[in-house]
């Protein structure tokens, strides 16, 4: 009975913990670490004796909890770095088990100590890693685990990275003979409706004797029934690893796709003399990927367009700290606007993100690097402003680059959602750092415009791009041949003079739609897609109008910290969702282009004159007469003021009504702009747009009403019952319950039974204090992140603001 409970615990732990390394008995050790921050001593090998320690739970990002300051680097969103120390005491029971510690991610240049002894270092802050700490522990006694995160080079990235142990940590106990780290590799093949799951299992024997083992594989279908199995015998020499391969065939597997992401479970058991000594559970599935230079991309034999977005890993006020519930809501909102793919820009992300994409039905392009052997410009005073810095990850790339890439592929390769591996982003940016004579232009090159001052003969030679790309592509192929290798090319004209594109299976073009047709003719075997693109309609038409272009990835899916403009600016503001994960107007515009269901949205802004205080407009909008994709849904202006009403819809026609009376003419969908609009004089009331089908039937509506003064706070979003992190949003409303968007107030959030992780309003220009429990609303809205205490009862959250009726929610 005891053995059964142990196995059940192991399977449940593994099944729910995709971040763990795929063997042994793994336990999260996120609670009650001690933390201290040193912002000045950049050479310390141990924390200072006088250090003041505070108790923190993981995941933990110390940078986001510091003060925003214009003296800090804009690339980091004006937040600081430093050197952080984490320590925790752990009692390890006496046994014959091996003991490992597994970190999902520590930013960055980490070093781990056990009982005062240095175990190892890992400089890349995005890579998961594991250490065998068996030789360092004292069985049956408290053992001190000390972790150093050295981020004193705080301007080492073009975007906000976060600092510290910002993902989960696991303690793993295992038999001396066990499955290797990330040792189960399962990849599907689908042919004529039949499925084959190819399985490779690597075993590690740390014993002094050779071992005879049996590897048992069982594939469990979505109905929880076993659909196939295999058994393989293998001999593993002492202190060696050995790989064994097998297949499981399924006659008519249910396929994983975007609308029905069917998943299977592969149960792996290792037997020694008939006794189970290790086990793991791997989530997998069946799907077919095809790439064609002329037809683009097909999933399960259906040719389709990839509607993708690029995503950085921060979550506004939470920084880089990874909470699965937060990202589930974010991804669901992206799916709501029609997104079907993400690109992990520009680094591996937490395992939970890929798990969510498996579950929700989102394709993933998994990306490794933003720079290789030389640094890029890092803006310090504002995006493309002032004098740049050149800190970065380049200094450890020669030693660690290939291992980092290998570890990314080995960790992530079982995720059925991943459809391509990217080895780099914009490493070929002209003169940042590489250069080539083609940049001088000239008729003989076909490239007529000099770039950034033309060819710089003293700069790194662009021919190195092909050399490095070949090495990196070979690393990927060593560990996974089931998916293509790609990269985001920023200087296609330059890279075409090198072997870089030919080292790739599919070529991503960043902001280079003008080369889609010419390069297709010149390189007819090259598979091309948009790996990073603007939000304008022409960029999307370049995909829909060209069969050979299989999709695009917008910059960006969600607003992110860092890569900021001049102060005040927390980050980059072009997302479909804001920092809090709410859909922005441009998200609704994208929905009108990408959604498969009838949709409509109504936004407004002044055409001429007007008072800026009458509405809170996005930074990119302002008062202007061209058609905007950033029009907020508000109907509060001055009487008779001329207002442009814009409708983002995918219906054949649109009709506008004010208080249920038609106003203006019924308009046909505008294929040139994708935006229907009316210029009308403002009158208070209820404005509604009706999306009509070709026959004139109402397919969808959207309504916005003139609001009075704010009188109360209203909960507009809360979390599922079992969410460990609650996400509760409130909106200012008037006496009739209409949302008030034109007023912003300070809101205080009081929590019992939980811990307030942060308050997020989504305002990019708000550079106030994000570490307390008071925050100003933006467009009348505010979101609270609350973590439930482990041993407490219900979570009670109270929102208050002077002169407004408060609101209480109990979860």
N, C-alpha and C positions, 0 to 999 in steps of 0.2 A: 504493500500500500504506500509506503514511504517513497519507493522508487517511482511509482505511478504519479504521485503528487509532484515529485521533482521534475519528471518529464513533462507533465502538464504545465507546470510553471515555466519551464524552459521554452516550450512551444509558444505559450501565450506571450512571454517576454519577447521572443524573437519575432513573432507575428506582428506585434504592435510596435516594435522598435527597429525599424529598418535602418536606423543610423548605426546600430551596433555592428561589430565586424563580422557577423555571420557564423559564429561558433560559440561553444561554451554556454555558461549561464551568466547573462549580462544584467547588471543593475545600474539604473541611473543614479548618479551621485551629484545631484544638482543643489541640494539644500545645505544651508548654513556653512558657507565658506567664509573665511576671513579675508578681507581685502584692504590694501593700502596703496596709495598713489603717490609716486614721486615725480614731480614735474620738472625737477632741476638737475638731479644727478644722473647723467647719461652713461656712466661707466660702472655703476654699482653692480657687484656680483651677488650681493645678498641684500635683503631689505635692511634699512637702518635700525639700529637697536632702539632708537627713540620713536620708531614709526607708530602711528596711531591706526589701529585696525577697526574696521566696521564689519558687521555680519551682512552678507549678501547671498541671495540665491542666484543660481544660474538658470537661464542665460543672462549674462551681465555685460553691458556696454557702458564703460565709464565715461567716454567722451560725450555722449549725448546728454549726460546729466550734469555737464559743466556749463559755465557761463558762455554765451555767445559774445564774441569780441571781435571788432574790426581789425585788431592786430593779428588775429589768427588767419590761417590760409583760407581763401575763398573756396579752393578746391575741396576742403574739408567742411564746407558750410560754416566757416568761422568758428569751428569748435576745436579744442586742443587735443593733443595726444598725451605723451608722457610715458612713464614706465610703471606698470601695475604689477603688484604681487598678490597672489592668491595662495592661501594655505588651508589645509583641512587635515584633521586627524581621523584615521581609519583603523579599526581593529581588524586584523586579518586572522581568521581562525587557523589553527594548526591542521594541516592536511597534506596530501600528496598532490594537490592541485597546483597548476600553474596560475599565476596571477598577472593580469594585464590591465593597463589603463588606456582607454580609448577616448580621444578628443575629436569632436566633430569639427572644431575650428577655433583657433586662438589667434587673434590679430594683435601683433604679429611678432616675428622673430622670437619665438617662444623657447623656453628652456624649462625642463621638468626635473625637479629634485625629489628624491625619496630619502628620508632620514638624513638629510644633509648632503647626500651624494648626487652629483649630476648624472641623470640618466641619459638624456639626449637633447638635441635642439632641432627645431623645425622652423625655418624662416618664413615660409609661405603661409599667410594668415587665412587662406581660403581652403586649404587642403586638410582633410581628415587624416589622423595618424594614430598609431598605437605603439605602446612600449611594453616589453616584458619587464615587469618590476619584481619578479620572483627573487632575483639575487639581492635585492635591496631591502626586502621587508623583514620584520621581526615577528614571527608567528605568535599569535595570542597576545600581542602587546599593541599599544597605540603606535601608529606609523604616521609620520608627518609627510604629507604631499605638498610640495611647494612649487608654484608655477610662476614663471616670470614672463610677462608680455611686454616687449620692448617696442613701443610705438613713439619714441621720442622724435623720430623722423616723421613728423605728423603730416607733412605735405607730400607724402609718397605716392599719391594717387590722384587721378583727375576727378574723382568723385569721393563721396563720404564712405569711409571704410568701417568706422566703428573701431573700438579698442577693447581688448580683453578676451575673456572666455565667453564668447557671445553665442555659442551653441552648446548642445548637451555634452555631458561627460559620462562615461560608463566605466564601471569596474567589472572585469570579466574573470570568472573562475573557469578553468578548463582542465580536462584530463591531459597528461603529458603527451598523449597522442590524440590529435583533434583535427577538425577541418581548418585549413589555413585561413588567414585573414582574407575576407572577400573571396573565399575559395570555391564557392559554388557559382558557376556561370551557366545560365540557361538562356538559349536564344532560339526563337521559333522560326520554322519555315512552313509556308503554306503553298501547296501545289494542287491545283484542280480541286479545291475544297477540302483536301486532306491536310492534317497538321502533323508536323514532326517537331518535338522539342529536343534540341540537342543540348546535352548536359555534360559539362566538364567539372570534375570535383578534384580539388587539390588538397591532399592530406599532409599534415606536418607531424613528424615523429621527433620529439625532443628527448626521448628515452635513449638509453645506452645500448638497447637491443633492437634488432629488427622486429617488425610487427606484421602479422598476417591479419588483414582486415577485410570486412565485407561492407560494401557501400550499397545501401538500399534506398531506392528512390520511389516515391509515390506521388502521382499527380492528382490533385483534387480539383474537381470542376466547380463552377459557380453554385451548383446545387449541393455542394459539400460531399459528393460521392467520388470515390476513387475511379479515375478514368484510364489509368495506365500505371505500370510500375516496372521496375527493373532491379536486378541484383548483380553486383560485380565484385569479384575478389581481387585484392591488390596487396602486394608486399611493399612495405616502406622500410628502407634501411635506417639504421640508427642515425639520429641527428640529420635527417634528410627530409625532403618533401617529394611527393610523388603525385602525378596527375592520372586520373582515370576518366574515360569518356564512355558515354552511353546515349541512347535515344529512347524516347517514348513516343509512340505514334497514336494519334487520335483521329478516328475516321472522319468525323464531322464536327470539328471544334467550333464553338461560338467565338466569333472574332471580336477583338477589341477595336472599337472605332470611336469617333468623337461624340456621337449621340448615344452610344451604348457601350461604355468602356468595361467590357466583360473581363474579369480577372480570374486566374487560376492560382492555386497554391502548390508549390513543389516542396514536399517534405523529404528531407535528407536525413538518414540515420546511419551512423557508423557503428558497426558491431565488431567486437573482439571476443572470439570464443563464444559467440552467440549472445554476448551481453552488450547492451547499448552503452557506449562511452561518450557519444556526442550526437548532436542533432541540430538541425536548423530548418527554418521555413522561409522559402523564397517566393515572393509574389511575382507572377509572370503572366503570360497570356499568348494569344495568337493574333498576328496581324501581318500583312504583307506590304512592303515598301517598294516602290518603283520610281526611278528617276530617268528621265529621257530628255535629251538635248532639244528635241522638237516639241514634245508634248508636256514636259514639265514634271509633275509629281502625281503619283497615284497612291492612295491608301486602300488596300483590299480591292485592287483592280478598278477603283473609281478615280478618274482624273479630277483633280480639284485645285483650288487656289488656297494657298496658305495665307491666313489673315492673322499675322503675328505682331507681337509687340516685344520690345526689348525691356528687360527688367533689371534694375539694381536691387540689392538685397536689404536695404533699410526700410523701415516702416514709420517714417516721420518721427514723432516724439519717442518712439521705442528704439530708434536707432537701428543698429544691426542685430539686436537681440531677437532671436528667432522663436516665435510662438505660432504653433501650427494653426490654431483657431483663427488667428489674425489673417494668415495667408489663405486659409480656406475661403473666408469672406471676400478677400480681395480677388482671388481667382474666379469665384462665382460671379462677381460683378463684371470682371473682364469678359467672361463667357456671355453674360447678359447683353453686352454691346456687340457681340459677334466674334470675339477673338477666339481663334482655335489653336494658337501656337504661341509659345514664348521662347525668347532667347535669353540665356542667363548672362547678362552683360556685366562685366566681361570676365567672369570668374565662376568656378563651381559654387553652387549654393548648398544650403542645408539639405540633408537627405529627405526631410519631411516635405520639402517643396516638390520633389520628384514623385514622392508617394502620393501627394495630392493630385498631381497631374495624371498619374496612373488612374486614380479613382474617379476623377472628374471628366476625363476625356480631353486632354490638352496635349498637343505635340510639343516636344521640347528640343531645342538646339542647345546642347551643353557646351559651354565655352570655357577655355582654359586661361588665356592670357590677354593682356592689353599691351604688353611690351615684352620684347625678348632680351637681346643682349645690350641694348642701349636705351637710355631714358627718353621719355617724351617730355614736352613742356607741361608743367603743372602751374596753373594760374593761381596767383596769391592775392591779388587785389581785385579780382572780379574776372569773369569769364572773358578771355581774349583781351584782358586789360593789364596795363602795367608791365612789369618785368617778371617773366616766369621763373620758377624753380625747377630743379632737375633731380629731386629725390625720387626713388622708385624701387622696384623689385629687380631691376636689371643686374644688380651686383651679385645676386645669388642665382640668377638664371643659368649661367654656364654649369654650375655644380648640381643644381636641383631641378632644372627645367624638365628634363626627360622623366625623372622620377615623379615629379609633381603631376605631369600629364598621365603617366602610367597609373598613378594612384587614383586620379579622377576617373579614368575609364574603368578600372577594376572595381571601384566602389559603386559606380552608377550604372554599369552595363546591364544589370538585370531589370532596370526600369523600362517597361514596355512603351512608355510615352516618349522616350528619347528616340529621335529619328535621324540625328546627325551630330557629329562631333566637330566643334570649331577649335582650331589650334591657335587662333589669334584674331585680334581686332585692330584694324588700322595700324598694324606695325609697318605698313608700307606708306604711311602718310608722307607726302612729298616734303623732303627736307626736315622731317621731324620723326626720326633723325636721318633716314637714308636718302641718298641723292643719286641721280643718274643723268647722263648727258641729254636724254630726251626732254628733260625739264627746261632746256634752253629753247625748245620749240624749233620751228623751221619746217619748210615744206617737205623735206626728205623724211621727217619723222612722222608726219601726219598729225603732229601735236603742235598747234599754232600759238598757244599762249604760255608764256613763261610762268612758272609757278614759284612763288616765294623767292623771287630774286634769281631764278634759273638754277642751273647746275652748280653745285658746290663741290669742287673736286676734293676738298679736305674733309667732307662729311663721310660717314660710313657708306660703303659701296652697296648699292641696291642689289647687286648680284648675290649678296649674302642671303637675301630673302629666300631664294630657291634652295640654297644649301641647307638652311635651317628648317625650312618647311618639309623637305624630304625626310630629314631625321625625325621630326615630330610626327609626320604622317606614318612613318614606319613603326613608331612606338604605339600609336593607336591601333594599327593593323595587327600588332603582336597580341593585343588583348581583346580585340573585337573586330571581326571582319564582316559583321552583319549590317553595318551602317556606314554611310559615306563620311569622308573627312572634308571639312570646309574651312573657310575663314572669311572674315569681313574685310574686303579690299577697299581701301580708301583712295589709293592712287592707281587705279586700274591702268591708266595710260603708261605709267612707269612700270608697274608690275608685269605688264604684257611683254616688256623687254627682258624679263627674267624668267627663270624656271618656276617661279612661285605658283602661278595659276595651274601649271601642269602637274604640280605635286598634289593638287586637290582633286577630289572626286566631283564635287559641285562647288561652284564659285559664287560667293556672296559679293554683291556690289553695294557699297555704301554711298548713297546720294549720287548715283551715276546712271540715272535712267536714260540719259541721252546716248549711252553706249549699248543699250539693250539690243538694238537692231543691227548696228554696224559690227559689233563683236560677235553676234550670232552668225553673221555672214562670214566673218574672218576666221572664226573658230567654231565650225559647225558641230563639233563633238562636245563642246563645252556646255554643261548644264548651268544655267544662270538664274539667280534669284536676287531679290532686294534684301540684303541683310540688315540694312539700316536706312530708314526713309522718313521724309517729312510727311506732315499730315495733309498736304494739299491734294486736291482731287486729281490733278494731273499725274501725280506719282502713283495713285491707285489705277488710273486708266492705263498707265504704262504696263501694268500687270494684266488687266482685263483685256486690253487690246492686242496683247502678244501671247499667243498660246504657249510659246516656249518659256515664258517667265512664270515660274510656278507660285510666286507669292512675294510678300514683303513683310518686314518687321519695322513697325513704327518706332520712332524715337519721340516719346517713350510711352510705355503702358501706364505707369503710375508716377506721379511727381516724386522726386527723390532729393535727399539732402546732398549738399555739395555741388561742385561744378557751378557755383553760385555766380550771379552777376555782382556788380558792385554793391556794397552794403547800402541799405538793408536788403538781404536776400538769403533765405535759408538754403535754397537749392534750385533745381531746374524744374520749370513749371509747365512743361508741355505735355503732361500726362493725360490720358483719357480719364483717369481717376485722380483725386487729390491726395494729399498726404494721409488723410484719414480713410482712404479707400472708397470714397463716394464718387459717383459718376459726375463728371464735369460736362458742361455744354458740348465741348468737342467730342466727348465720349458718346453723347447722343447723336451728334453728326455722324460719327463713325458707325454707330448702330444703324443709321439709315442707309449706309453703304454696304454693311456686312451682315446684317441680321437676315434670317430666313423667314421671319414672321413679320406681319404688318406692324410698323412702328411709326410714331409721330412725337415730336417734341416742339415746344413753342418757346422762343426766347425773344427778348426785346432790348432795344437801346435807342437813345436819342439820335435823330438824324441831324438836326441843326440846333444850335443854341443849347439850352438846357442847363441844369444845375448838377454838377458832379455829386453833390450830396444826396441827390434823389435816388441814386442806385449805387450799389457796390459792384463795380465792374472788375473783370479780371485784368491782370497786368498787361496782357497782350491785346486787350480790346480798346478801352478808352472810347472817346466820342469820335466816330468816323462814319463815312457814308458808304463804304464798300460793304459787301456781304461778309458777315462774320460767322465763324464757327464757334465763337466764344460768347454767345449771347445768353445771359442768365434768364431764367424763368421768373420774371418779376413784372408786376403791372402797377407801379406806383410812380407817377410823374406829375407834372403841373398840368392843369386844365388847358386843353387845346395845344399842348406841346406836340410837335410832330415826332412820332415814334416809328421806328422801323421794327416791324414784327416779322421774325423769320421762323420758318418751319423746316425742321429736318425730318423728312419722311421718305419712305420707299414706296408709297402708294402712287397710283397713276395721277391723282388729282388731290387738291386740298381746298377746303372751304373754311373761312374765318368767320366767327360769330362773336358778338359782344352782347351779353345778357340774352343769349339765344336768338339774336337778330343778325342775319347775314350782314357783313360789312366788307366792302370790296368785292371783287369778282372771284369766282371759282377759278383756280389756276392749275394748269397742267404741270407735271413734274419737269423741272428744268435739268436736262441732261448735261448742260455745259457747266453748271455750278453746283448742282445737287441741292440747291437751297431755293425754297419758295418764299416770297416775301411780299409784304404790304406796307406802305407808308400811310399811317392814319393819325388823326388828332387824338390825343389822349382824353378819354373819359373814364371815370372810375366804374368798376363793375367786374363782371366775370368774362374773361376772354377765353375762347375755346377754338381749337382747330380740329377739324374733322378730316381724317385721311380717307379718301374715296377710291374705290376700285374703278376699273375702266367703265363699268356700267353705272357709276354714280352712287353705288351703295357704300354706306359708312363701314369702314373696316377697322378704324382705330380713332381714338380721340385723345386730346391732351388739354388740360384746363389750368388756368392760373387766374387768381382773383386779386383785386385790390385789397390790401390789408390795412387795418387800422393800427393804432398804437399797440405795442406789445404789452400784454397783461400777465402772461404766464409762460412757464416752461412746460414742454410736452415731450414725453419719451416717444421717439420715432423709430427706434431700432434697439433690439436687445438680443441676447444670445440664447443658444440652445441650453437646455438644462444641464447637460453633461460637460459643457465647455469649462475647462480649468481657468481660462482667461475670458472674462465677460467683456463684451463690447456694447456699451450702452450709449446711445446718442440722444440728445435733446435739441429741440427747436423752439425758438421764440414764436409765440402765437398771439393773435389778438383775441378780443372778447368772443368772437364767433368761431374761434379755432383755426382761422386762416394763418398759414405760415407767414412770419414777418422776416423779410430778407434784408430790409434797408436799415435795420438797427442792430448795433452790436453792444453787448454789455459784458461785464465781468461776471463769471459764474463760479461759485464755490462748490466743490464736490467733497462730501463727507462720506466715508466708507466704514462700515463695521462688518466683521466676518471676512474681510479680504484686505488686499493691499492695492492701493492705487498705483498703477504702473505709469500712467501718464494721461494728460488731457491734450487732445489734438483737434484744432479747428480748421486746419488746412490753409491758413494764411501764410503765404510765402514771405511777406514783408514784416511779419510780427517777430521781432527779435527779443522778446521779453523772456521772463523766467519760466522755463518749462519743467522745473524741478519741484514746484509746490503744487497745491491743490486748487489754485485759482487761475483761470484762463479766460481770455476774451473770446467771445463767439466770433465766427466769420460767416457772413450772410445769415446771421441768427442761429448758427448751428455749432454744436460742440460734441465731441466724442470722448468718452471715458473708457480706458482700459483698466480692468480690475481683475487681479488674480485672487482666486478663492484660497483662503487659508486651509491647510490640510485637515485640521481637527475641529474646525468651527462649524456652526450650523449654517443657516441661510446667509447670503450676502445681502446687506442692506446698503443702498446707495441713495443719497439725498443731494439734489441739486438746488441751490438757492441763489438768488440775485436780488439786490435791493429793489423794492417797488414792484417786484414780480411775484406771482404765486409760485411757490416752490413745487417740486415734484419728488416723490419717493418711489423707488422700485425695489422690490425684494425678490431675489433670485434663489 
